[in-house]
Amino acid sequence: MIRYFQEDIRFELKQKMQNNRWLKMVAGSEMRRIGAVNIIFCSDNYILDVNMRYLQHDYFTDIITFDYCEKDILSGDLFISIDSVRENALFYDVPFPDELDRVMVHGLLHLIGYDDHTEEEIAQMRAKEDYYLKMKASL
């Protein structure tokens, strides 16, 4: 089950059912199933607080993923800063919904087991994001 929440902001994701179908397709393509995935939309300040409190990182980010997966069942919390997603959309000159989709699938890919610490991992993550974004566009 994918659930959506908001902390310290007002934001409502449009087309949740379509988004859920897409994320379930992504999971299935990677031989995983969706368990309990919470997507929490928040502000830059909120995500900074989460980053400092739980990860001891003193910087802003667009997403923080907490992984509670067991075997092939994907479960976790995805904290997404809507402020950062908006800024990134402007910076990369892409529509806000497209950037939000990229960040959501990025978090799901982390739950699946992909990482982005090395250049090679970053390239693999970006290729997976692009592949699954194209998949969503064809739904």
Secondary structure, 3 states (H helix, E strand, C coil): CEEEEECCCCCCCCCHHHHHHHHHHHHHHCCCEEEEEEEEEECHHHHHHHHHHHHCCCCCCCEEEEECCECCEEEEEEEEEHHHHHHHHHHHCCCHHHHHHHHHHHHHHHHHCCCCCCHHHHHHHHHHHHHHHHHHHCC
